[in-house]
Structures are given as C-alpha cells and as structure tokens.
Amino acid sequence: MSLRCAIPCDFDLVYIRSHMALRSVLTAIVSIARLHPSKSIPFALCQRQSFSRTRQSFTTMAQYTPERAQEIADNLTGVQSKMEETLRSITNAQKAQLVAVSKYKPASDILAAYEKAGHRHFGENYVQELEEKSKELPGDIKWHFIGTLQSNKCKTVAAIPNLYVVETVDSAKKASTLDKACASRSEPLRIFLQVNTSAEESKSGMLPNEALDVARHVVSSCAHLKLAGLMTIGSPNPDLENGENPDFKMLNECRAIIQESLKIYDLGLSMGMSDDFPRALLQGSTNIRVGSTIFGSRPPFTKST
C-alpha cells in the first residue's frame, strides 16, 4: 500500500520503507512545508510488505537496460521454442499459454518482457505486489494470480481491472467470497480450482475427491465467476517410474470427472513450471507457469526487521 501526497520543497522522489522512520519523516515534512510554502514535490510513503519473511522488494520505477531486456527476451524465446517443439510431438495438441511468473521481480523486468518480447501473460503470488505492479504497468497486461488467496484479500484482487484469472481457488467458501467481490466487474472472472494432487500438508488446494463438489458450487452458485480449469503444483520429486507424472495424471482425471458430470468440455489444465513444463505439456497442460528460466533466480529470503 502506498500513500502519495504533494509537499513543499525541491527534492527528488523519495521512497521510505521503514515504519521506524515514519514519525521523523512526517515531522520533517511539516517543517519543510512551513519554510517553503511556494514550492512542491511528489513524495511517497511505501509500507513494507507484510510477509513474515520477505525477499528484496521490486523497484517502483519501471526502467530497464537494453542488456537486461535482451536477456529476458532471449529467455522467453527459449521457453517458447521448447514449448513449440514439445507440442509438435503431440498429435492434436492443444494450444498452451505461457505465464511468465514475475513475483519479487522488478516492474522493469515485466516491462522489458512486454515491450521487447511482446509478452502479455504474467503471474504474481502476492496480492499487494500484484496490486502495485498493475497500477504501474500497461493496462493490457493479463495478470494471473497464482498465490494463496486469503478471503480478506478477495475484494482487493477482484478490483484489479486487468486481472485475467485467479488460479488458486481452493474451496467453495473461497469461491463464494470471491464471487461476491466480483459483483461489480463487467464480466465473470475466470478461475481455476487448485487441487492438491500430491496430498502434501505444505501445499494449498482441495483434495482430488473434493474437486467435483467445488466445481458444481461454482457453476451453480457463483454467477460472477467462470470456471476455466484446474491447477496443481504437484510434488517436487514425483515418481516417474511409469513414464507419467502422477500429479499431472491426477489433475487430468479430476477434469474428466468434472467435465462428464457437469457437461463442461472446455476446462484448461494449469500445470508445469520451469523444471517440468515439457512433461506437463505432454500430459495435456494448457497453461504453464515459468519464472526463474525467464527472469533468473529470485533473491534469497531475508528476515524482516
């Protein structure tokens, strides 16, 4: 969240990310205003992200170097080429969407991919970061929210005009809350149901045997949502002894049950990331989420101060 106000004096734009500094800064603002009543500059107070553990925050000024832009464009081309190569090996392959996952990356990286490579689909994991970037970057970007969605954040995420899809609806209750928040949107918001196919306690998502009931609830009771598909993260070390990823197989089975029961035949599958997207495509993915292969590794965790 940011608060912007005009204050007197001839300074550059200042960004303050420390709660401890807030009182002294406000005191300084008042003093400067009294000394220089005829001059003004923009000033911004940016609240520290409220994560228990944070990574390096993204820059607020979307400026990139030609070298960085070329690096990102080349990386995107590499992923797209691998996608095309994989899909060519599949008979009657479905078209697949590449989502460039940009969490903790500066807005300048996204702008570079947008302008240099013409990319439009980007994924974010945190509501605050998505909200801030969506205000700064072009309005025709198609944002995918791919992080855990808390009920108290549904209203905020639903207010983002160019939000394309929420991929992480994990219960009927969450769907109802998001549906209510989307009442003022001009058209239904696409959603994917997140399924915990590996049944890991550390992962969000409904169990596979719950997916049909939640899908039925969305279709019958959530007029402001459009059920667009299913999503899974899956195990980082799947058993590939039979030549298939069991998590991807399970998501396919969940989709088949929903499609047959509800007579919906256009549901997508969001599965596959940097390490396993070729296999995901071979198993029917229509939406892959790739971050580090495009933007590079993310900053290490640091403790909040």
N, C-alpha and C positions, 0 to 999 in steps of 0.2 A: 504494500500500500504506500502511496506517496502523496504528500501534501505540497502543493506548489503555490507560492504567493509572490507578489512583487514587493520588493523592499528597496529603500534608497541606498545608493552608492554605486561606484563604478567597478565592481568586481566581476570575475567570470562566474559561470555556473558552478555551484559547489554542491557536492553530494555528501551527506553525512549519514553514516550507517551505525552510529553508536548511540544507544539510549543514554549512556552516561554523559555524553557531550551535549545533549539536547538543551538542558537548562541554561548552560553557559552560552550556547549559541543564541537562544531566544533573547537572553539578556543583551548580547552584543547587537542583535537586530534592532532592539528598541533604542539603544544608544546611537547607533548609526543613523537611524531614522530621524532622531532629533537633531543631529549635527548636519545632515544633508537632506533637507526636506524636498529639494527640487530635482533630485536625481533618482533613477530607479534601475534595478537589475532583476533578472529572474533568480529565484532561489528555490531549492528543492530539499525537502527532508525525506529521506527514503528509509523506511523502517527495516530493520534487519529481518531476514526471513526467519519464520518461527519454526525451524526444524531443530530437533534435539541435537542432530549432528548436521553440519552444513558443509557444502563444497564452496568453492570460490564463486561468488555471485557474478552474474553476467553484467557486462558493461551496458550502460544506458544509451550510449551514442553509437548508432549503427554505422561504423566506418571500418572498412576492411582494406587490406593492402592487396595489390594485384597478385602478389605471390600466394597469399592465403586463398584468394578467390579461385585461382587456377588449381591449387591443391584440392580444394573441395570439389570443384567441377570435375577434375580428373577422377577423384574417388567415386563420385556419383556415376560417372560414365562406366567405371569398372564394375560397380554393382549392377547397373542396368544391363551391361553386356553379359554378365554371368546369369542374370535373370532370363534374358532372351535365349541364351544358349541352352539353359535348362528347359525352358518352355518348348523350345523347338524339338526336344527329345520326347515330348509327350504328345500322344495322339489326342486331338480335340482338346488341347489345353485351354483352360480359361484364362482370361486376361487377369494379371495381378498388379496391384497397386504397391508402389514403394513409398513407405512412410519414413522420412528422414528424422530420426529421433534426436532432438536438439536440447535435451534437458541439461542444465548447468553450462550450456554453451552460450557465448555472447550473441546478442541480436545481430551483430555484424556478420557472424558466420551464416546465419539464416538468410540475411540479405544477399550475401555472396552467392549462396546456392540459388536463390530466387532470381538474381539478375544475371549471373554468369552462366548458370545451367538451366534456367527456366523451370526450376522445380517449384511445386506448389503445395505438396502434402508434407506437413511437419507434425511431429508428435512431441507432446510435453507431459511430464509426470506430476507436476505440482500446479495447483490452481493459481496461486499467486504469481508464479513465474509465467504461466500462460497468459494471465490477465495483463500483466505488464508488457510482455512482448507483443501481444495482439494490438495494443494501443499504439505501439511504436512502429510496427512493421506494416507493409501494404495490406489493404483490406481484402484482396482476393486470395490471400493465403488460405488454405483449407487445413484448419487445425484439428488434430486428433488428440483427444485427452486419453492417455494410456496409463495413468497412475491410479492409485487407490482413491476413490471418490468418497469423501465423508458427506454425510447427509446435510450438515450445516454449510457445505460448500456448493450444494446443487444450484442455489439461486445465483451465485456468483458465476459459475461456469456457464449456466444457461443464458446469462446476459451477454456473453461474447458473441457478437453478430456473425462472425465468420467461423464459428465452431462447426466443424463438419460432422464429427461423430464422437461420442463417448464410448470407448471400447471396454469399459470396466464396470458395467452394471452387474452386481453380484447377488442381488436378492429382489424379491417382489416389493419389499418395503422401500428399498432404494429406488426402484423403478417408479413407484408411486410418488416419492418425494421429488424426483427429477421431473416427472410428468407435470406436477403442479407448478414447478419452477419454470417450465417451458410454455405456460399458458399464453404468454404474450408474444411468443415467436411467430413469425409469419407462416411457417410450415413446420411439420413434425421434425423433431431432432432424431437423426439416426443414432442407434445404439447397438452395441454388441453385448452379448451376455458373456461375462468372464467365467470360465469353467476351470476349476482346479483339477485338471485331469490326472495329476500325479499324486493327489491327496496329501500334499505336504502341508503341515501346520503353518509353516512360514509363509505360505503363499495365500493370496486372496482368491476369491472366486467360490462359486457354488459347486457342490459335488455333481458329478455327471447325472445321477439319478434325480436331481432337483431341477435340471435344466428345462424339461418339458413343462412343468408346472409354472415356472417363472415366465417362460415364453408365452404360455397361454394367458397368463395375467397381463403381460404387456400388450398382447394383441387385443384382448377383450376389454381391458380397463384403462389403458393409457393412450388416450386419443392424441396426445401431443408428442408421442414417441413413435418412431418407426423401427421395428425390429429388422436390423440389417444383417446380422450374422452372429457368430460365436467367436470367442477369443480365448487363447490359452498361452501361458508362458511355458509350462512344462518343466520337466526335470533337467537340471544342467548335465546330468550324466545318465541319459536314457539307455535302456537295454536294446541294442540294435541287432541282437542275435538273429532275428528273423528277417532282417533287411528293412524293417519299418520302425519309425519312431512310435512307440506305443501311445504317447500323448497325442500326437497328430492323428493316429488311428482312432483314438477315443473321441476326439473332437468331431471327426467325420461321422462316427456312429451317433453322437448326440444330434448332429444336424439331420441325419437321415430320419431319426425318430421324430424330431420336431416337424420336419417337412411333411412326413407321411401323416402325422396326427393332425396338424393344423392346415395342411394343404397350402403350404408356403414353399415355393420352389426356387427362390432367388436369394437364399441366405449365403453370405460370404463366410470365409474362414480366415481369421487373423491369427496366423501362427508362423513362427520363423523369425530369427533375429540374425545378428552378424555371423554367428558361428554355424548356424544350421539352416539358413534360408533356402539353399538349393534342395535339401531333402524335404523341407516344408512344401516347396513348390511341386516336387514330385508327388507329394501326398495330397495335393489339391488346394494348397493355400491360395487365397485371392488377395491377401494383404500381408506384406512382410514389414517388420519394424527394424530398421537398421540404423545404429547410431555411431559406434566407435569406428567402424570401417569407413564411414563418410567423414566424420568430424575429428577423428582421433580419440585417444583415451581421455577420460574425464579426470578432473583434478582429484587428488586423494581426499579422503574425509579429514576434517579438522573439527576439534571440539569447539562448541560455542563458548564465547566468553561473556 
